[in-house]
Amino acid sequence: MTQPPSIPTTSEETASEIPPTSAGAPPAPSYVKLAMRNMVRKRATSLFHFALTAAGLLGVLVALAFVDRYFNS
């Protein structure tokens, strides 16, 4: 099988896709960096949500194991 020929991009096309930024301004912080900063600030809330997620996942796994054993025996 042959692949279709790729269309070369020009510098005008790639330049128009990149948002303009000023030379001296730092880039906006990434989503991950903002999430980590928020998690450090609100430690108790983050730990509570983590515990809820872990308990919920464990509950789903135990429920699936029970249903599988109950209906397949």
N, C-alpha and C positions, 0 to 999 in steps of 0.2 A: 504494500500500500504506500502510496505517496502522500505527503502532506501538502496542503495548499500553500502556495507561496505567501510569505508574510508581507504585509504592507509596511514599508519603512515609515517611521514617523519623522517629521521634520522638527527642527528646533522651535518653530512657532507653535506647533501643536503641544509639545511638552511644556513650553513656557506658559501657555494659556491655562494649563491644568493646575499648575502650582500657584497657590494664593500668594499675592505679593506681601512681603513683610519689610519693615524698615530695617536698615542695616544695623542700627544700634539696639533695637528692641530684642529682648530675649524671647525665645519661642514660648508659646503657651504650654503650661505643664500638661503632661499626659494624663489620661483618665486613670491609669494605674497609680500614678504618683499622687493624684488627688484622693483616690480611694484609700491608699495606705495612710496618708496624712490624717484623713477623717477617722480611720480605724484607731490610730494612736490617740487621737483626742478623745474619742468616745469609747474608751476601752470596755467599760461595763456593758454597754449596749451591744458592742461587737461580740463579746464573750457570751452574752445571753442569746443572741441570734445564732451563734455557732452551736451552742448547746441545744437549742431548739431544733436546729437542722440535723444534728447528730442523733438526737432522740427520735425525730421523725423518720429518718432513714433506717435506724435500727428497728423501729416499730413496723415499718413497711416490710423489711426483710423477714422479721419474725412472723408477721401475718402471712406472707407468701409461703414460708416454710410450713406453717400450720395448715394452710389451705391445701398445699401440695400433698402433705402427709394424710390429711383427712379424706380427700377425694380420690387418692390413688392407692388406698390400702384395701 
